[in-house]
């Protein structure tokens, strides 16, 4: 019995010390103040100028916008960054041509210049428009990718892991788009 009582006492003391330590650590933080976030180390990252294409305000063409971005580490990250910048919209003139919320799910690149980009369901579900809006959305995407990724010669657009025949019924997307056809 004595041995069990000593163990129980020792366990209680250790538990009390742990509770006190947790309380003391919690008191060291100021109430209502979140932990500071650590900024990404950009000292090793380069900055790069990219070309983005948005719809003109009058909706009849594309406008080019240059933007400085942190150089992504991988090819996939470059594609993700470019589509993300298109989704953010222009800083100057023009309007976003991609449906809001469009993001990259997957990226595939072969040795023959074919880039398959798998976009989120927002790309298709958020599309509202006719033939011109469809042309501008696809042209914005293809021209931006081609301008910044010289190794890309053709782009195949996939949505939510599945091929799509068209975005709005006017342009075929069931085969790769030759970037030379989207000047």
N, C-alpha and C positions, 0 to 999 in steps of 0.2 A: 504494500500500500504506500509506503513512504516513497518508493521509487516512482510510482505513478503520479504522486502528488508533486514531486520535484519536476518531473517532465511537464506536467500541466502548468506549473509555475513558470518554468523556463519558456514554454511555448507562449504564454501570456505576455511575458516581458518582451520577447522578440516581436510579437504581433504589435504590441504597444509602441515599440521603437519604430517599426515600419509605418504605422499610422502617423506618428509624430513627424517622421521624415517626409512623408507625402504632404502633410499639412504645411510644414516649413517650406518645402519647395513651392507649393501653391501660393504661399504668402509672398514669395520673392517676386512674383509677377504683379504688375499693377492691374487692378481690377478693370475689366472692359478693354484691356489692351491685348490685341492679338500678337502672337509671336512674329517677329519681323521675318519677312521673306528674304531669301537670299537671291540676289539677282544673278542671272546667268553670266558666266565669265565670258565676256566678249573680247577680252584682250587678245585671244588667239584667233578669233573669228575675223574674217575679212568682211568688208562692206562692198556690195556690188550694186551696180545700177541695172535695173530691169526695165523692160518695155512692157507696158500693159495696154490692152485695147478695150475701150469701153464704147457704148453706143453714144452717138452724138445726141445732143439735147433735142434736136428736131427729129431724131429717129430714122434718118435716112442713110447713115454711114457710121463708121467707127472713128474714134479719135484716139490718138496715141498719148500716153502719159508715162513719163519716166519717173522712177521711184528708187530711192536708195534702201536696200534691205541688207540684213546680215546674211552673209553667204551660207547657205545650207550645207551640211556635211555630206549628204548623199544625193544621188540622182532622184530618188523617191522624195526626199525632203524638198528638193527644188520644185518638183511638180506640185507637191502639197502647198508650198509657200506661194507659188504663182496663182493657183486656184483660190487660195485663201485671200490673196490681195485682190483678185477680181471680185470675190464675194464682198469684201469690205467696201468696194465701190471707189469711184474716183475722188481725188482730193481737189481737183480743178474742175474743168468743164466736162460735160458728158454725164451719163448715167450708167449704172450697172446693167449689164446685159444678161448675166447669168441669173437664174431664179435664186431668190434669197435662200441662204442656208446651204447652198451647194458646197460640198467638200469632197475630198478624195478619200476613197476607201482603200483602193489598191492601185498599184502601178506595175505594169509589165513592159519590158523593153527587150526587143530581140536584136540580133546582130545585123539586121537588114533595114534598120531605121524605123521600124514599126513600134509606136508607143500605144499601148492599150491602157486607157485611164478609166478606172471604175469609179464613177461618181455616186454620191449618196442619193437616196430616194428623193430628196428635196429638189434635185435637178429636174426630175420629170414631174413630180407632184406639184411643184411650185410654178411650173410654166403656165403663163397666161398670155396668150397672144396669138397672132396670126403668122403668116408667112414671113413678114419682115422681122418680127420679134424673134422668130425661130432662126432666121438667117443671122441676125446680129448676135444671138447667144452662141451659136456654133462658131461663127467667125471670130468672136471675141476670144473664145477658148483656144481655137486652133492657131490663130495669129499670135496670141500671147505665148503659147507653148513653142511655136516655131521660131519666134524672135529671140527666145532666151535659151533654147536647147537646140543648137545647130545639128546635133546628131539625129534629130527627129525629122523624118521625111514623110511619115504618114501617121495619122492618129485614128485609133478606133475607140469610139465612145461606148462604154458599157455603163449600165445604171443598176446599182444595188446588186451587183454580181450576175446580172443577166443582160444578154444582148437586147438592144432596143432597135426597132425598125425605123423609128423616127421620133423626134421630140414633139412636134406639133402637127405632123401629117404632111409636111411639105418637102423636107429634106431627108433623103435616105441615110440612115446611120447604121445600117446592117453590114456595111463594108468600110474598110479604112478610107479616111479622107486624105488625099494627097495635099500636103501643105502648100505646094506650088499653085494649087487651084484657089488658094485663099490669100491673094496678095493684099 
